[in-house]
Each structure stands twice: as structure tokens, then as C-alpha cells.
């Protein structure tokens, strides 16, 4: 079996790149909704909660909210990667 050596810094860099890639994808999805409704998520959320039922807008709201929440989570994850104390490398043999 081939042995592969990976150090903690390489793992952190990989995780960082993976998060940045996901964040960029989420940003594009968020921007699509912002352009569609010409509003920020907060403005749209306030309006839809005040209005009556509109299934298309409600579906968009649910999807937009999920993107917004996931974006915030991933940004927090990216920030936490800066603190290497949060990362523990476990090896199995």
C-alpha cells in the first residue's frame, strides 16, 4: 500500500479552498435572488412576511433563506479555519 504524507497546513489549505469554492457558488445564488427581486434578503423577508400568500415568492423565500443561512455558516467555518487550534488531525493505520 502506498503511503501519503499530508501535514496539517495542507489539510487546512484544502479545507479553505473547498469552503471558498462553496461560498462563491452560494454568493452567485444569493445574487440571482437579489437581482430577481431588486432587494436584499432582509428587505425581501420583511415584505413577504407582511404580504398575503404568494406561493412563488414563498418558495423563493425558503430557498433564498437556506442559501443565506448556509452562506453565513460557511463564512463562520472559514473564519474558524484561521485558528488552527480548532483542527485536530487524526491518523488511522
PDB file with one MODEL, atoms N, CA, C and O in Angstrom:
MODEL        1
ATOM      1  N   UNK A   1       0.831  -1.173   0.000  1.00  0.00           N
ATOM      2  CA  UNK A   1       0.000   0.000   0.000  1.00  0.00           C
ATOM      3  C   UNK A   1       0.879   1.242   0.000  1.00  0.00           C
ATOM      4  O   UNK A   1       1.886   1.310   0.705  1.00  0.00           O
ATOM      5  N   UNK A   2       0.484   2.210  -0.796  1.00  0.00           N
ATOM      6  CA  UNK A   2       1.246   3.444  -0.917  1.00  0.00           C
ATOM      7  C   UNK A   2       0.967   4.356   0.273  1.00  0.00           C
ATOM      8  O   UNK A   2      -0.175   4.471   0.718  1.00  0.00           O
ATOM      9  N   UNK A   3       2.004   4.999   0.783  1.00  0.00           N
ATOM     10  CA  UNK A   3       1.876   5.919   1.897  1.00  0.00           C
ATOM     11  C   UNK A   3       1.829   7.352   1.369  1.00  0.00           C
ATOM     12  O   UNK A   3       2.624   7.743   0.514  1.00  0.00           O
ATOM     13  N   UNK A   4       0.900   8.106   1.886  1.00  0.00           N
ATOM     14  CA  UNK A   4       0.774   9.510   1.504  1.00  0.00           C
ATOM     15  C   UNK A   4       0.972  10.349   2.750  1.00  0.00           C
ATOM     16  O   UNK A   4       0.354  10.105   3.786  1.00  0.00           O
ATOM     17  N   UNK A   5       1.832  11.330   2.638  1.00  0.00           N
ATOM     18  CA  UNK A   5       2.080  12.232   3.760  1.00  0.00           C
ATOM     19  C   UNK A   5       1.350  13.546   3.525  1.00  0.00           C
ATOM     20  O   UNK A   5       1.466  14.159   2.464  1.00  0.00           O
ATOM     21  N   UNK A   6       0.611  13.957   4.516  1.00  0.00           N
ATOM     22  CA  UNK A   6      -0.120  15.221   4.447  1.00  0.00           C
ATOM     23  C   UNK A   6       0.051  15.913   5.786  1.00  0.00           C
ATOM     24  O   UNK A   6      -0.177  15.319   6.840  1.00  0.00           O
ATOM     25  N   UNK A   7       0.456  17.174   5.734  1.00  0.00           N
ATOM     26  CA  UNK A   7       0.610  17.877   7.004  1.00  0.00           C
ATOM     27  C   UNK A   7      -0.626  18.728   7.297  1.00  0.00           C
ATOM     28  O   UNK A   7      -1.493  18.907   6.441  1.00  0.00           O
ATOM     29  N   UNK A   8      -0.685  19.234   8.491  1.00  0.00           N
ATOM     30  CA  UNK A   8      -1.854  19.977   8.954  1.00  0.00           C
ATOM     31  C   UNK A   8      -2.116  21.208   8.086  1.00  0.00           C
ATOM     32  O   UNK A   8      -3.268  21.518   7.784  1.00  0.00           O
ATOM     33  N   UNK A   9      -1.070  21.900   7.688  1.00  0.00           N
ATOM     34  CA  UNK A   9      -1.218  23.095   6.847  1.00  0.00           C
ATOM     35  C   UNK A   9      -1.845  22.749   5.496  1.00  0.00           C
ATOM     36  O   UNK A   9      -2.669  23.508   4.987  1.00  0.00           O
ATOM     37  N   UNK A  10      -1.470  21.630   4.921  1.00  0.00           N
ATOM     38  CA  UNK A  10      -2.062  21.210   3.644  1.00  0.00           C
ATOM     39  C   UNK A  10      -3.549  20.884   3.801  1.00  0.00           C
ATOM     40  O   UNK A  10      -4.358  21.191   2.925  1.00  0.00           O
ATOM     41  N   UNK A  11      -3.889  20.271   4.905  1.00  0.00           N
ATOM     42  CA  UNK A  11      -5.296  19.957   5.164  1.00  0.00           C
ATOM     43  C   UNK A  11      -6.094  21.245   5.317  1.00  0.00           C
ATOM     44  O   UNK A  11      -7.188  21.370   4.768  1.00  0.00           O
ATOM     45  N   UNK A  12      -5.552  22.195   6.054  1.00  0.00           N
ATOM     46  CA  UNK A  12      -6.226  23.480   6.250  1.00  0.00           C
ATOM     47  C   UNK A  12      -6.391  24.198   4.908  1.00  0.00           C
ATOM     48  O   UNK A  12      -7.454  24.756   4.635  1.00  0.00           O
ATOM     49  N   UNK A  13      -5.369  24.189   4.084  1.00  0.00           N
ATOM     50  CA  UNK A  13      -5.456  24.829   2.766  1.00  0.00           C
ATOM     51  C   UNK A  13      -6.514  24.167   1.896  1.00  0.00           C
ATOM     52  O   UNK A  13      -7.262  24.851   1.197  1.00  0.00           O
ATOM     53  N   UNK A  14      -6.579  22.850   1.935  1.00  0.00           N
ATOM     54  CA  UNK A  14      -7.607  22.140   1.167  1.00  0.00           C
ATOM     55  C   UNK A  14      -8.997  22.520   1.657  1.00  0.00           C
ATOM     56  O   UNK A  14      -9.883  22.820   0.858  1.00  0.00           O
ATOM     57  N   UNK A  15      -9.184  22.505   2.968  1.00  0.00           N
ATOM     58  CA  UNK A  15     -10.485  22.871   3.539  1.00  0.00           C
ATOM     59  C   UNK A  15     -10.849  24.310   3.189  1.00  0.00           C
ATOM     60  O   UNK A  15     -11.999  24.605   2.865  1.00  0.00           O
ATOM     61  N   UNK A  16      -9.868  25.198   3.255  1.00  0.00           N
ATOM     62  CA  UNK A  16     -10.098  26.606   2.924  1.00  0.00           C
ATOM     63  C   UNK A  16     -10.554  26.743   1.472  1.00  0.00           C
ATOM     64  O   UNK A  16     -11.527  27.443   1.192  1.00  0.00           O
ATOM     65  N   UNK A  17      -9.862  26.084   0.557  1.00  0.00           N
ATOM     66  CA  UNK A  17     -10.230  26.148  -0.864  1.00  0.00           C
ATOM     67  C   UNK A  17     -11.619  25.564  -1.108  1.00  0.00           C
ATOM     68  O   UNK A  17     -12.396  26.096  -1.902  1.00  0.00           O
ATOM     69  N   UNK A  18     -11.919  24.483  -0.430  1.00  0.00           N
ATOM     70  CA  UNK A  18     -13.232  23.863  -0.567  1.00  0.00           C
ATOM     71  C   UNK A  18     -14.332  24.817  -0.082  1.00  0.00           C
ATOM     72  O   UNK A  18     -15.368  24.956  -0.731  1.00  0.00           O
ATOM     73  N   UNK A  19     -14.103  25.461   1.046  1.00  0.00           N
ATOM     74  CA  UNK A  19     -15.075  26.419   1.570  1.00  0.00           C
ATOM     75  C   UNK A  19     -15.222  27.633   0.656  1.00  0.00           C
ATOM     76  O   UNK A  19     -16.336  28.098   0.411  1.00  0.00           O
ATOM     77  N   UNK A  20     -14.111  28.140   0.158  1.00  0.00           N
ATOM     78  CA  UNK A  20     -14.162  29.300  -0.737  1.00  0.00           C
ATOM     79  C   UNK A  20     -14.946  28.964  -1.996  1.00  0.00           C
ATOM     80  O   UNK A  20     -15.720  29.785  -2.487  1.00  0.00           O
ATOM     81  N   UNK A  21     -14.751  27.784  -2.507  1.00  0.00           N
ATOM     82  CA  UNK A  21     -15.497  27.348  -3.694  1.00  0.00           C
ATOM     83  C   UNK A  21     -16.993  27.302  -3.410  1.00  0.00           C
ATOM     84  O   UNK A  21     -17.795  27.776  -4.215  1.00  0.00           O
ATOM     85  N   UNK A  22     -17.367  26.738  -2.278  1.00  0.00           N
ATOM     86  CA  UNK A  22     -18.783  26.666  -1.906  1.00  0.00           C
ATOM     87  C   UNK A  22     -19.355  28.059  -1.657  1.00  0.00           C
ATOM     88  O   UNK A  22     -20.488  28.342  -2.045  1.00  0.00           O
ATOM     89  N   UNK A  23     -18.583  28.925  -1.018  1.00  0.00           N
ATOM     90  CA  UNK A  23     -19.027  30.287  -0.736  1.00  0.00           C
ATOM     91  C   UNK A  23     -19.290  31.042  -2.039  1.00  0.00           C
ATOM     92  O   UNK A  23     -20.278  31.767  -2.147  1.00  0.00           O
ATOM     93  N   UNK A  24     -18.417  30.875  -3.017  1.00  0.00           N
ATOM     94  CA  UNK A  24     -18.612  31.554  -4.303  1.00  0.00           C
ATOM     95  C   UNK A  24     -19.893  31.095  -4.983  1.00  0.00           C
ATOM     96  O   UNK A  24     -20.626  31.905  -5.549  1.00  0.00           O
ATOM     97  N   UNK A  25     -20.155  29.817  -4.927  1.00  0.00           N
ATOM     98  CA  UNK A  25     -21.382  29.274  -5.508  1.00  0.00           C
ATOM     99  C   UNK A  25     -22.616  29.830  -4.789  1.00  0.00           C
ATOM    100  O   UNK A  25     -23.602  30.198  -5.428  1.00  0.00           O
ATOM    101  N   UNK A  26     -22.554  29.885  -3.474  1.00  0.00           N
ATOM    102  CA  UNK A  26     -23.658  30.437  -2.689  1.00  0.00           C
ATOM    103  C   UNK A  26     -23.872  31.914  -2.992  1.00  0.00           C
ATOM    104  O   UNK A  26     -25.011  32.370  -3.097  1.00  0.00           O
ATOM    105  N   UNK A  27     -22.777  32.667  -3.134  1.00  0.00           N
ATOM    106  CA  UNK A  27     -22.885  34.092  -3.452  1.00  0.00           C
ATOM    107  C   UNK A  27     -23.600  34.305  -4.788  1.00  0.00           C
ATOM    108  O   UNK A  27     -24.412  35.221  -4.922  1.00  0.00           O
ATOM    109  N   UNK A  28     -23.302  33.471  -5.755  1.00  0.00           N
ATOM    110  CA  UNK A  28     -23.960  33.596  -7.066  1.00  0.00           C
ATOM    111  C   UNK A  28     -25.459  33.336  -6.935  1.00  0.00           C
ATOM    112  O   UNK A  28     -26.267  34.035  -7.546  1.00  0.00           O
ATOM    113  N   UNK A  29     -25.824  32.348  -6.152  1.00  0.00           N
ATOM    114  CA  UNK A  29     -27.249  32.055  -5.938  1.00  0.00           C
ATOM    115  C   UNK A  29     -27.934  33.203  -5.214  1.00  0.00           C
ATOM    116  O   UNK A  29     -29.060  33.563  -5.560  1.00  0.00           O
ATOM    117  N   UNK A  30     -27.283  33.778  -4.225  1.00  0.00           N
ATOM    118  CA  UNK A  30     -27.845  34.912  -3.498  1.00  0.00           C
ATOM    119  C   UNK A  30     -28.017  36.119  -4.419  1.00  0.00           C
ATOM    120  O   UNK A  30     -29.028  36.818  -4.355  1.00  0.00           O
ATOM    121  N   UNK A  31     -27.024  36.358  -5.272  1.00  0.00           N
ATOM    122  CA  UNK A  31     -27.086  37.481  -6.206  1.00  0.00           C
ATOM    123  C   UNK A  31     -28.225  37.320  -7.209  1.00  0.00           C
ATOM    124  O   UNK A  31     -28.838  38.308  -7.612  1.00  0.00           O
ATOM    125  N   UNK A  32     -28.512  36.095  -7.612  1.00  0.00           N
ATOM    126  CA  UNK A  32     -29.629  35.861  -8.532  1.00  0.00           C
ATOM    127  C   UNK A  32     -30.951  36.307  -7.913  1.00  0.00           C
ATOM    128  O   UNK A  32     -31.764  36.951  -8.575  1.00  0.00           O
ATOM    129  N   UNK A  33     -31.161  35.967  -6.658  1.00  0.00           N
ATOM    130  CA  UNK A  33     -32.384  36.377  -5.973  1.00  0.00           C
ATOM    131  C   UNK A  33     -32.417  37.893  -5.770  1.00  0.00           C
ATOM    132  O   UNK A  33     -33.465  38.520  -5.922  1.00  0.00           O
ATOM    133  N   UNK A  34     -31.269  38.479  -5.428  1.00  0.00           N
ATOM    134  CA  UNK A  34     -31.218  39.931  -5.231  1.00  0.00           C
ATOM    135  C   UNK A  34     -31.570  40.663  -6.530  1.00  0.00           C
ATOM    136  O   UNK A  34     -32.276  41.671  -6.509  1.00  0.00           O
ATOM    137  N   UNK A  35     -31.074  40.150  -7.655  1.00  0.00           N
ATOM    138  CA  UNK A  35     -31.408  40.761  -8.948  1.00  0.00           C
ATOM    139  C   UNK A  35     -32.870  40.524  -9.314  1.00  0.00           C
ATOM    140  O   UNK A  35     -33.537  41.421  -9.831  1.00  0.00           O
ATOM    141  N   UNK A  36     -33.366  39.318  -9.048  1.00  0.00           N
ATOM    142  CA  UNK A  36     -34.746  38.986  -9.395  1.00  0.00           C
ATOM    143  C   UNK A  36     -35.730  39.912  -8.688  1.00  0.00           C
ATOM    144  O   UNK A  36     -36.691  40.383  -9.297  1.00  0.00           O
ATOM    145  N   UNK A  37     -35.493  40.172  -7.412  1.00  0.00           N
ATOM    146  CA  UNK A  37     -36.426  40.974  -6.624  1.00  0.00           C
ATOM    147  C   UNK A  37     -35.927  42.400  -6.369  1.00  0.00           C
ATOM    148  O   UNK A  37     -36.639  43.213  -5.780  1.00  0.00           O
ATOM    149  N   UNK A  38     -34.721  42.695  -6.808  1.00  0.00           N
ATOM    150  CA  UNK A  38     -34.131  44.023  -6.628  1.00  0.00           C
ATOM    151  C   UNK A  38     -34.183  44.450  -5.156  1.00  0.00           C
ATOM    152  O   UNK A  38     -34.500  45.594  -4.831  1.00  0.00           O
ATOM    153  N   UNK A  39     -33.863  43.496  -4.285  1.00  0.00           N
ATOM    154  CA  UNK A  39     -33.881  43.715  -2.836  1.00  0.00           C
ATOM    155  C   UNK A  39     -32.813  42.834  -2.182  1.00  0.00           C
ATOM    156  O   UNK A  39     -32.362  41.836  -2.743  1.00  0.00           O
ATOM    157  N   UNK A  40     -32.434  43.244  -0.984  1.00  0.00           N
ATOM    158  CA  UNK A  40     -31.594  42.370  -0.167  1.00  0.00           C
ATOM    159  C   UNK A  40     -32.490  41.288   0.430  1.00  0.00           C
ATOM    160  O   UNK A  40     -33.715  41.401   0.383  1.00  0.00           O
ATOM    161  N   UNK A  41     -31.894  40.257   0.982  1.00  0.00           N
ATOM    162  CA  UNK A  41     -32.685  39.200   1.609  1.00  0.00           C
ATOM    163  C   UNK A  41     -33.535  39.758   2.755  1.00  0.00           C
ATOM    164  O   UNK A  41     -34.713  39.423   2.880  1.00  0.00           O
ATOM    165  N   UNK A  42     -32.937  40.604   3.584  1.00  0.00           N
ATOM    166  CA  UNK A  42     -33.662  41.168   4.733  1.00  0.00           C
ATOM    167  C   UNK A  42     -34.882  41.969   4.272  1.00  0.00           C
ATOM    168  O   UNK A  42     -35.957  41.855   4.860  1.00  0.00           O
ATOM    169  N   UNK A  43     -34.718  42.776   3.225  1.00  0.00           N
ATOM    170  CA  UNK A  43     -35.844  43.556   2.709  1.00  0.00           C
ATOM    171  C   UNK A  43     -36.941  42.638   2.170  1.00  0.00           C
ATOM    172  O   UNK A  43     -38.127  42.851   2.418  1.00  0.00           O
ATOM    173  N   UNK A  44     -36.520  41.615   1.429  1.00  0.00           N
ATOM    174  CA  UNK A  44     -37.479  40.675   0.855  1.00  0.00           C
ATOM    175  C   UNK A  44     -38.204  39.912   1.959  1.00  0.00           C
ATOM    176  O   UNK A  44     -39.419  39.721   1.897  1.00  0.00           O
ATOM    177  N   UNK A  45     -37.460  39.481   2.959  1.00  0.00           N
ATOM    178  CA  UNK A  45     -38.042  38.733   4.066  1.00  0.00           C
ATOM    179  C   UNK A  45     -39.108  39.572   4.781  1.00  0.00           C
ATOM    180  O   UNK A  45     -40.196  39.077   5.074  1.00  0.00           O
ATOM    181  N   UNK A  46     -38.799  40.811   5.053  1.00  0.00           N
ATOM    182  CA  UNK A  46     -39.761  41.701   5.727  1.00  0.00           C
ATOM    183  C   UNK A  46     -41.028  41.831   4.883  1.00  0.00           C
ATOM    184  O   UNK A  46     -42.139  41.746   5.406  1.00  0.00           O
ATOM    185  N   UNK A  47     -40.855  42.037   3.575  1.00  0.00           N
ATOM    186  CA  UNK A  47     -42.009  42.228   2.694  1.00  0.00           C
ATOM    187  C   UNK A  47     -42.876  40.968   2.611  1.00  0.00           C
ATOM    188  O   UNK A  47     -44.100  41.050   2.710  1.00  0.00           O
ATOM    189  N   UNK A  48     -42.253  39.821   2.431  1.00  0.00           N
ATOM    190  CA  UNK A  48     -43.037  38.589   2.249  1.00  0.00           C
ATOM    191  C   UNK A  48     -43.763  38.195   3.524  1.00  0.00           C
ATOM    192  O   UNK A  48     -44.850  37.620   3.464  1.00  0.00           O
ATOM    193  N   UNK A  49     -43.180  38.495   4.672  1.00  0.00           N
ATOM    194  CA  UNK A  49     -43.839  38.171   5.939  1.00  0.00           C
ATOM    195  C   UNK A  49     -45.031  39.089   6.206  1.00  0.00           C
ATOM    196  O   UNK A  49     -45.941  38.736   6.955  1.00  0.00           O
ATOM    197  N   UNK A  50     -45.015  40.266   5.587  1.00  0.00           N
ATOM    198  CA  UNK A  50     -46.131  41.205   5.736  1.00  0.00           C
ATOM    199  C   UNK A  50     -47.250  40.927   4.737  1.00  0.00           C
ATOM    200  O   UNK A  50     -48.417  41.204   5.013  1.00  0.00           O
ATOM    201  N   UNK A  51     -46.889  40.376   3.568  1.00  0.00           N
ATOM    202  CA  UNK A  51     -47.867  40.143   2.493  1.00  0.00           C
ATOM    203  C   UNK A  51     -48.690  38.890   2.747  1.00  0.00           C
ATOM    204  O   UNK A  51     -48.404  38.085   3.633  1.00  0.00           O
ATOM    205  N   UNK A  52     -49.722  38.765   1.929  1.00  0.00           N
ATOM    206  CA  UNK A  52     -50.502  37.540   1.945  1.00  0.00           C
ATOM    207  C   UNK A  52     -49.758  36.435   1.203  1.00  0.00           C
ATOM    208  O   UNK A  52     -48.618  36.619   0.775  1.00  0.00           O
ATOM    209  N   UNK A  53     -50.408  35.299   1.059  1.00  0.00           N
ATOM    210  CA  UNK A  53     -49.771  34.145   0.427  1.00  0.00           C
ATOM    211  C   UNK A  53     -49.518  34.381  -1.060  1.00  0.00           C
ATOM    212  O   UNK A  53     -50.395  34.804  -1.814  1.00  0.00           O
ATOM    213  N   UNK A  54     -48.286  34.089  -1.441  1.00  0.00           N
ATOM    214  CA  UNK A  54     -47.875  34.090  -2.834  1.00  0.00           C
ATOM    215  C   UNK A  54     -46.892  32.926  -2.940  1.00  0.00           C
ATOM    216  O   UNK A  54     -45.734  33.040  -2.538  1.00  0.00           O
ATOM    217  N   UNK A  55     -47.365  31.808  -3.483  1.00  0.00           N
ATOM    218  CA  UNK A  55     -46.575  30.580  -3.432  1.00  0.00           C
ATOM    219  C   UNK A  55     -45.227  30.684  -4.133  1.00  0.00           C
ATOM    220  O   UNK A  55     -44.242  30.125  -3.653  1.00  0.00           O
ATOM    221  N   UNK A  56     -45.165  31.389  -5.259  1.00  0.00           N
ATOM    222  CA  UNK A  56     -43.886  31.526  -5.961  1.00  0.00           C
ATOM    223  C   UNK A  56     -42.891  32.298  -5.104  1.00  0.00           C
ATOM    224  O   UNK A  56     -41.736  31.897  -4.957  1.00  0.00           O
ATOM    225  N   UNK A  57     -43.354  33.411  -4.540  1.00  0.00           N
ATOM    226  CA  UNK A  57     -42.459  34.205  -3.689  1.00  0.00           C
ATOM    227  C   UNK A  57     -42.098  33.437  -2.423  1.00  0.00           C
ATOM    228  O   UNK A  57     -40.963  33.518  -1.954  1.00  0.00           O
ATOM    229  N   UNK A  58     -43.046  32.698  -1.868  1.00  0.00           N
ATOM    230  CA  UNK A  58     -42.768  31.938  -0.653  1.00  0.00           C
ATOM    231  C   UNK A  58     -41.725  30.848  -0.928  1.00  0.00           C
ATOM    232  O   UNK A  58     -40.822  30.632  -0.119  1.00  0.00           O
ATOM    233  N   UNK A  59     -41.853  30.161  -2.071  1.00  0.00           N
ATOM    234  CA  UNK A  59     -40.856  29.150  -2.450  1.00  0.00           C
ATOM    235  C   UNK A  59     -39.479  29.783  -2.597  1.00  0.00           C
ATOM    236  O   UNK A  59     -38.479  29.232  -2.137  1.00  0.00           O
ATOM    237  N   UNK A  60     -39.436  30.952  -3.248  1.00  0.00           N
ATOM    238  CA  UNK A  60     -38.161  31.665  -3.390  1.00  0.00           C
ATOM    239  C   UNK A  60     -37.616  32.079  -2.031  1.00  0.00           C
ATOM    240  O   UNK A  60     -36.411  32.002  -1.787  1.00  0.00           O
ATOM    241  N   UNK A  61     -38.497  32.513  -1.156  1.00  0.00           N
ATOM    242  CA  UNK A  61     -38.081  32.916   0.186  1.00  0.00           C
ATOM    243  C   UNK A  61     -37.413  31.756   0.926  1.00  0.00           C
ATOM    244  O   UNK A  61     -36.353  31.921   1.530  1.00  0.00           O
ATOM    245  N   UNK A  62     -38.032  30.606   0.873  1.00  0.00           N
ATOM    246  CA  UNK A  62     -37.483  29.438   1.567  1.00  0.00           C
ATOM    247  C   UNK A  62     -36.107  29.074   1.000  1.00  0.00           C
ATOM    248  O   UNK A  62     -35.167  28.806   1.748  1.00  0.00           O
ATOM    249  N   UNK A  63     -36.005  29.069  -0.326  1.00  0.00           N
ATOM    250  CA  UNK A  63     -34.722  28.741  -0.960  1.00  0.00           C
ATOM    251  C   UNK A  63     -33.673  29.804  -0.656  1.00  0.00           C
ATOM    252  O   UNK A  63     -32.535  29.474  -0.319  1.00  0.00           O
ATOM    253  N   UNK A  64     -34.044  31.070  -0.773  1.00  0.00           N
ATOM    254  CA  UNK A  64     -33.138  32.184  -0.510  1.00  0.00           C
ATOM    255  C   UNK A  64     -32.665  32.151   0.936  1.00  0.00           C
ATOM    256  O   UNK A  64     -31.486  32.367   1.214  1.00  0.00           O
ATOM    257  N   UNK A  65     -33.577  31.885   1.846  1.00  0.00           N
ATOM    258  CA  UNK A  65     -33.224  31.806   3.264  1.00  0.00           C
ATOM    259  C   UNK A  65     -32.214  30.688   3.519  1.00  0.00           C
ATOM    260  O   UNK A  65     -31.292  30.855   4.317  1.00  0.00           O
ATOM    261  N   UNK A  66     -32.384  29.558   2.850  1.00  0.00           N
ATOM    262  CA  UNK A  66     -31.450  28.441   3.004  1.00  0.00           C
ATOM    263  C   UNK A  66     -30.060  28.833   2.491  1.00  0.00           C
ATOM    264  O   UNK A  66     -29.051  28.552   3.138  1.00  0.00           O
ATOM    265  N   UNK A  67     -30.016  29.485   1.322  1.00  0.00           N
ATOM    266  CA  UNK A  67     -28.726  29.956   0.789  1.00  0.00           C
ATOM    267  C   UNK A  67     -28.081  30.950   1.754  1.00  0.00           C
ATOM    268  O   UNK A  67     -26.883  30.870   2.023  1.00  0.00           O
ATOM    269  N   UNK A  68     -28.871  31.877   2.268  1.00  0.00           N
ATOM    270  CA  UNK A  68     -28.355  32.896   3.176  1.00  0.00           C
ATOM    271  C   UNK A  68     -27.794  32.268   4.450  1.00  0.00           C
ATOM    272  O   UNK A  68     -26.711  32.633   4.908  1.00  0.00           O
ATOM    273  N   UNK A  69     -28.530  31.334   5.009  1.00  0.00           N
ATOM    274  CA  UNK A  69     -28.093  30.663   6.228  1.00  0.00           C
ATOM    275  C   UNK A  69     -26.822  29.845   6.002  1.00  0.00           C
ATOM    276  O   UNK A  69     -25.893  29.879   6.809  1.00  0.00           O
ATOM    277  N   UNK A  70     -26.799  29.117   4.898  1.00  0.00           N
ATOM    278  CA  UNK A  70     -25.627  28.301   4.584  1.00  0.00           C
ATOM    279  C   UNK A  70     -24.417  29.187   4.311  1.00  0.00           C
ATOM    280  O   UNK A  70     -23.306  28.864   4.732  1.00  0.00           O
ATOM    281  N   UNK A  71     -24.620  30.296   3.613  1.00  0.00           N
ATOM    282  CA  UNK A  71     -23.535  31.245   3.345  1.00  0.00           C
ATOM    283  C   UNK A  71     -22.930  31.742   4.667  1.00  0.00           C
ATOM    284  O   UNK A  71     -21.710  31.755   4.828  1.00  0.00           O
ATOM    285  N   UNK A  72     -23.780  32.145   5.597  1.00  0.00           N
ATOM    286  CA  UNK A  72     -23.289  32.634   6.892  1.00  0.00           C
ATOM    287  C   UNK A  72     -22.529  31.537   7.643  1.00  0.00           C
ATOM    288  O   UNK A  72     -21.493  31.801   8.252  1.00  0.00           O
ATOM    289  N   UNK A  73     -23.045  30.313   7.597  1.00  0.00           N
ATOM    290  CA  UNK A  73     -22.363  29.188   8.251  1.00  0.00           C
ATOM    291  C   UNK A  73     -20.991  28.942   7.646  1.00  0.00           C
ATOM    292  O   UNK A  73     -20.015  28.735   8.367  1.00  0.00           O
ATOM    293  N   UNK A  74     -20.918  28.964   6.317  1.00  0.00           N
ATOM    294  CA  UNK A  74     -19.640  28.699   5.648  1.00  0.00           C
ATOM    295  C   UNK A  74     -18.635  29.816   5.905  1.00  0.00           C
ATOM    296  O   UNK A  74     -17.438  29.553   6.025  1.00  0.00           O
ATOM    297  N   UNK A  75     -19.104  31.053   5.991  1.00  0.00           N
ATOM    298  CA  UNK A  75     -18.201  32.166   6.310  1.00  0.00           C
ATOM    299  C   UNK A  75     -17.648  31.992   7.727  1.00  0.00           C
ATOM    300  O   UNK A  75     -16.476  32.269   7.982  1.00  0.00           O
ATOM    301  N   UNK A  76     -18.496  31.533   8.635  1.00  0.00           N
ATOM    302  CA  UNK A  76     -18.045  31.270  10.005  1.00  0.00           C
ATOM    303  C   UNK A  76     -17.021  30.126  10.007  1.00  0.00           C
ATOM    304  O   UNK A  76     -16.007  30.191  10.703  1.00  0.00           O
ATOM    305  N   UNK A  77     -17.300  29.081   9.218  1.00  0.00           N
ATOM    306  CA  UNK A  77     -16.361  27.956   9.115  1.00  0.00           C
ATOM    307  C   UNK A  77     -15.011  28.428   8.582  1.00  0.00           C
ATOM    308  O   UNK A  77     -13.962  28.010   9.070  1.00  0.00           O
ATOM    309  N   UNK A  78     -15.045  29.298   7.582  1.00  0.00           N
ATOM    310  CA  UNK A  78     -13.806  29.823   7.001  1.00  0.00           C
ATOM    311  C   UNK A  78     -13.027  30.625   8.034  1.00  0.00           C
ATOM    312  O   UNK A  78     -11.806  30.501   8.131  1.00  0.00           O
ATOM    313  N   UNK A  79     -13.724  31.436   8.797  1.00  0.00           N
ATOM    314  CA  UNK A  79     -13.083  32.216   9.856  1.00  0.00           C
ATOM    315  C   UNK A  79     -12.459  31.292  10.902  1.00  0.00           C
ATOM    316  O   UNK A  79     -11.351  31.547  11.375  1.00  0.00           O
ATOM    317  N   UNK A  80     -13.163  30.228  11.261  1.00  0.00           N
ATOM    318  CA  UNK A  80     -12.650  29.286  12.259  1.00  0.00           C
ATOM    319  C   UNK A  80     -11.417  28.537  11.783  1.00  0.00           C
ATOM    320  O   UNK A  80     -10.619  28.074  12.598  1.00  0.00           O
ATOM    321  N   UNK A  81     -11.251  28.412  10.469  1.00  0.00           N
ATOM    322  CA  UNK A  81     -10.058  27.731   9.947  1.00  0.00           C
ATOM    323  C   UNK A  81      -8.787  28.518  10.237  1.00  0.00           C
ATOM    324  O   UNK A  81      -7.698  27.945  10.264  1.00  0.00           O
ATOM    325  N   UNK A  82      -8.912  29.807  10.452  1.00  0.00           N
ATOM    326  CA  UNK A  82      -7.740  30.632  10.739  1.00  0.00           C
ATOM    327  C   UNK A  82      -7.120  30.272  12.083  1.00  0.00           C
ATOM    328  O   UNK A  82      -5.932  30.496  12.314  1.00  0.00           O
ATOM    329  N   UNK A  83      -7.933  29.716  12.954  1.00  0.00           N
ATOM    330  CA  UNK A  83      -7.444  29.304  14.262  1.00  0.00           C
ATOM    331  C   UNK A  83      -7.149  27.803  14.214  1.00  0.00           C
ATOM    332  O   UNK A  83      -8.053  26.979  14.360  1.00  0.00           O
ATOM    333  N   UNK A  84      -5.908  27.467  14.015  1.00  0.00           N
ATOM    334  CA  UNK A  84      -5.519  26.067  13.854  1.00  0.00           C
ATOM    335  C   UNK A  84      -5.810  25.224  15.093  1.00  0.00           C
ATOM    336  O   UNK A  84      -5.804  23.996  15.014  1.00  0.00           O
ATOM    337  N   UNK A  85      -6.058  25.847  16.206  1.00  0.00           N
ATOM    338  CA  UNK A  85      -6.379  25.100  17.423  1.00  0.00           C
ATOM    339  C   UNK A  85      -7.701  24.355  17.269  1.00  0.00           C
ATOM    340  O   UNK A  85      -7.956  23.378  17.973  1.00  0.00           O
ATOM    341  N   UNK A  86      -8.549  24.828  16.334  1.00  0.00           N
ATOM    342  CA  UNK A  86      -9.845  24.190  16.104  1.00  0.00           C
ATOM    343  C   UNK A  86      -9.725  22.902  15.286  1.00  0.00           C
ATOM    344  O   UNK A  86     -10.703  22.174  15.117  1.00  0.00           O
ATOM    345  N   UNK A  87      -8.525  22.631  14.783  1.00  0.00           N
ATOM    346  CA  UNK A  87      -8.357  21.485  13.877  1.00  0.00           C
ATOM    347  C   UNK A  87      -7.439  20.467  14.520  1.00  0.00           C
ATOM    348  O   UNK A  87      -6.347  20.776  14.996  1.00  0.00           O
ATOM    349  N   UNK A  88      -7.927  19.247  14.511  1.00  0.00           N
ATOM    350  CA  UNK A  88      -7.147  18.140  15.058  1.00  0.00           C
ATOM    351  C   UNK A  88      -7.015  17.093  13.949  1.00  0.00           C
ATOM    352  O   UNK A  88      -8.014  16.663  13.372  1.00  0.00           O
ATOM    353  N   UNK A  89      -5.804  16.696  13.662  1.00  0.00           N
ATOM    354  CA  UNK A  89      -5.565  15.683  12.633  1.00  0.00           C
ATOM    355  C   UNK A  89      -5.507  14.316  13.292  1.00  0.00           C
ATOM    356  O   UNK A  89      -4.734  14.092  14.224  1.00  0.00           O
ATOM    357  N   UNK A  90      -6.332  13.409  12.798  1.00  0.00           N
ATOM    358  CA  UNK A  90      -6.390  12.066  13.332  1.00  0.00           C
ATOM    359  C   UNK A  90      -5.885  11.113  12.258  1.00  0.00           C
ATOM    360  O   UNK A  90      -6.344  11.162  11.117  1.00  0.00           O
ATOM    361  N   UNK A  91      -4.967  10.269  12.609  1.00  0.00           N
ATOM    362  CA  UNK A  91      -4.448   9.303  11.631  1.00  0.00           C
ATOM    363  C   UNK A  91      -4.891   7.914  12.023  1.00  0.00           C
ATOM    364  O   UNK A  91      -4.984   7.570  13.201  1.00  0.00           O
ATOM    365  N   UNK A  92      -5.162   7.130  11.002  1.00  0.00           N
ATOM    366  CA  UNK A  92      -5.524   5.727  11.214  1.00  0.00           C
ATOM    367  C   UNK A  92      -4.535   4.872  10.425  1.00  0.00           C
ATOM    368  O   UNK A  92      -4.136   5.212   9.311  1.00  0.00           O
ATOM    369  N   UNK A  93      -4.166   3.794  11.016  1.00  0.00           N
ATOM    370  CA  UNK A  93      -3.209   2.917  10.329  1.00  0.00           C
ATOM    371  C   UNK A  93      -3.773   1.557  10.117  1.00  0.00           C
ATOM    372  O   UNK A  93      -3.103   0.691   9.553  1.00  0.00           O
TER     373      UNK A  93
ENDMDL
END
